[in-house]
Amino acid sequence: MISSTLSIHAWFKRKQKEKETPYVRERLDIPGNLWVKCYKCGQAIFNKELEDNLKVCPKCGYHFKLSANERIKQLTDNGSFKEIDPNIQSKDFLNFTDSKPYGKRIIETVAKSLLKDAIVCGTAKIGGQGAALGIMDFSFMGGSMGSVVGEKIARLIELAIEKKLPVIIFAASGGARMQEGIMSLMQMAKTSAALGRLRENGLPYIAICTDPTTGGTSASFAMLGDINLAEPGALICFAGPRVIEQTIRQKLPPGFQRSEYLLQHGMLDIVCERKQLKETLTKILGWFNEK
């Protein structure tokens, strides 16, 4: 009986600790979800205020995740975005099952996210200048890169070569999609080869890392830009800091693998706040167009 009581107490303690962990979304217990709690500073923010501030915490500057549609609305000229290949959908090549069959997981995620996969691609204008645009959405299976993500990026690059457009890709991903095994890992080579063709044709590629950009995504197209940008505080890495600490049994430096740390160590060219991103991209595109 004592053992059971201790187990229950430990369970409640663990659950309480999970609630207090940073980056776990917390909505305050107010009808209508009018307020949201910042992951970083813990302050309560009125939802309307957060939306008006481009989903950046007005207290500490923490950048909340954006959906692909929110990113398109914030970044592109009004009505200029034209989506390509919207209906390509993943298949269960391996009949993979973890806690549930992969085929069922895809169906549920499509219904919940209203997306067909983890990236939205198309052409758009940014500050009046044309670009081929790919935007990953973390809400679709953690933005994982499967065969569809690789295929859509490759097709986007082919379209950019045909139309002589620069390519901009926003990465937000936990890495390669384990449920597709080798098929997902092959997308690293596929996207990298496609970007090689883009470079051979003299067209620029701007890679933008958002929180998080990890695993096979960061090891391929997300870090191969002619110019590499990131949002403030974004986690950008191959293996996460906890895995590295457990492997080398050493404490990592403060801010390790965050965008500011990578900028200091030459892995990024610019860390850009969200409110300045459209202006920054307009200037970069203008500079390339002058060449």
N, C-alpha and C positions, 0 to 999 in steps of 0.2 A: 504493500500500500504506500509506504514511504517512497519507494522507488518510482511508483506511478506519479505521485504528487510532484516529485523532483523533475520527472520527465516533462510533465505538463508545464511546470514553471519555466523550464529551459526553453520549451517551445514558444511560450509567450514572450520570453526575453529575446529570442531570436527574431520573432516577428516584429517586436518593437525596434530592434536594431535595424532591420530591413527598412522600416519606415523612415528612419533617420538618415539612411544612406544618401549621399549627394547623388544627383542625376536620376533619382527615382521620382517620377512625376507625382506631384501632390496637389490635388484640388482641395480647396478649403471646404468645410462642411457648411456650405451656404446654398440654399435652393437656387437652381438655375446655373450653377457653376459660374457665377459672376466674377469670381476672383481666382487667381492661381498663385501658387507659392513658387518663388524662384528656387531652382535647384541649388544655385550657388550661394546666395546671400540669405535665403530663407524668408525674404520679405514678401508680404502679400501684395499682389499687383492686380488692379482692376483690369479685367480682360480687354475692355475697350481701349484702355491706355496702352496695353501691351500691343494690341493690333496696330494702333496708330504709330507706335514706335518701331514698326517693322519686326515685331516679336523679339525685341532686344530689351532686357530688363533696364528700366530707367534708373534703378538704384545702383547696380553694380556693373552693368554693361554685358551681362551674360547673354549669349546668342542662343535663343531657343531654336529647335529644329523647325524647318519649314517643309511643307509638302511641295511636290513638284509644281502644282497649280499656284500655290502662294508665291513660289520663286518666280514663275513666269509672269505673274501679275505685277510683282515688284520691279522686275528687271527689264522686261521688253516694252517696246513702244506699243501703245494701246491698239489692240486688234491685229498686230503684225505676226503673231505666232501661228504657224501652220504645222500641225502635227503630221509626222510620217510614221508608217507602219504601226498604227495604234492597236492592232488586233493580234499581234504575234503572242503566243502563249506557251509557257513551259510544258514539257511532257515528262512523264515519269519513266525515263529510260531504263532504270534499274529495278523497278518495282520496289522502291526503297520504303522501309518502314522504321520509324523511331518510336515516339510515343503514339504516332498515328501514321497511316499511309501518306506518302508524299502527294499522291494524286488528290487525296481529300484535303490536305493542307493547302494546296494551290487553290482549290475551289473556295475554301473558307476565306483565304486571304484576299482573293479577288473580290468576293462579296463584301468583305469588311473595308478594304482600302479603296474600292471602286477603280482600281488600276489592274491592268493585265499582267504587268511585271514591274520590276524595281527601277525602271528608267523610262522617262518620257523624252522623245526626240522630235525635233522639227527644225524649221527655219524661222527666223525672226529678225526684227530690226532692234538694235540697241543704240539709242541716240542717233537714229536715222541711218545707221550702217548695218548692212546685212551680215548675218552669221548663221552657221549651223550649230544648233544648241542641243545638248543632252543634259538632262537633269535627273539625278538619282533621287529616289524617295525612300527614306529609311523605314517608312511605315509598312512597306511590302517586304516581309520576311527579313527585316533588318538590313534592307538595301543590298542583300546578298547577290553576288554576281553568278548567274547561271548562264545557260546557253542563249537565252533570249537577250540578256543584257549585252553579251558579246556580239551577237548578231546585229542588234539594233545600232550599236556603236559602229560596227563595220559598215553597215548600210549608210549611216549618217555621214561617215567619212567619204564613202564613195560618192554620195550626193554632193558633198562639199567640193570634191575634186571636179565633178561635172559642172557645177555652177560657179566654181572659182570663189568659194567662200571660206573665211576662217572658221575654225572649229572651237567651240567653248564647251567644256564638260564640267559639271558640278558633281563631285563625288561625295557620297554619304553612304558608307557601307561597312558591314562587319566582315567583308572578305568574300572568298569563293563559297558558293552554295554547296554544302557537304552532301545534300541529297542527290546531287547530280554527279558526284564523284569526279572521274577524270574528265568528263564533258565540261564541267565548270572550270577545271584547271586549264584546259585547252584555250579558254577565252583569254587568258593572260597573253599567250603567244599571238592569238588572232587579233586582238585589239592593238598590240604593239606593232605587229606587221602592217596593219592598216594605217597606223600613224606614220610608219616609215614611208609608205606610199604618199601620204599627205605631204611629208617633208620633201620628197623627191619632186613633187609638183610645185614646190615653192610657196606652200600655203601655211599660215601660222596656226598653231594649236595653243590655246590658253587653258591650263588645267587649274581648277579651283577646288581645294579641299575644304570640306565642312566637317563638323563634328558628328560622328567619327569617320575617319577614312583609314581603314585597317586591312590587314591580311592581303590576299591576292590582288585586291583592287589597288592598294597603295604600291604593290610590287609590279604593277603594269601601267595602265593608262593614266592613273591619277597623279603620277609623279613624272610624266614624260613631256610636260609642256615646254614649249619654247619660252613661255613665261609661266611660272608657278605661283599661284596666289592661295591664300587661305583666310578664313574668318578667324577672328581672335579666339583664343582658348580652345581651338579644335584639337582633338586627339588624332595624331597622324603617325601611324606606325605599321610595322608588319606584325610582330608579336606584342601584346599588351604589356604595360609596366609590371603588372602583378606576376605574369608568367616569367618575365625577365628576372625579377627579384627572386623568385623561387628557384630559378635556374642558377644564377650566379651567387645567390645568398649574400647579396649586398644591397644597401639602401640606395635608391636612385636619386639623382639631383632633383631639387624642386623644379616643377614645371617640365620635367623630362617628357619628351614626345608631344608636347603641346606646340602649337604653331609658332609662338614667340621663340621657343627654344630652337626650333628648326630654322627659323629666320636667322638667328644669331650664328648658327653653324652651317650656313650656306645651302640649306636644302630648299629654301623658299626665296622668292624674289620680293614678295609684298605680303604683309598681313594687313588686310583691309576691312574696316568696319562696314557693316551691312548698309548703313545710310550713305556711304561713299562709293559703294560697289558699282552702281550703274555709271556714275561719272568716271570712275577709274577705267572701267571697260571701254567706255566711249573714247577716252583719250588713247588707250592702247590700240583699239581698232583703227582710230584715226591715224596713228603713227604708222601702223602696218600699211594702211591704204596709200600713204604718201610714198612708200618705198617702191 
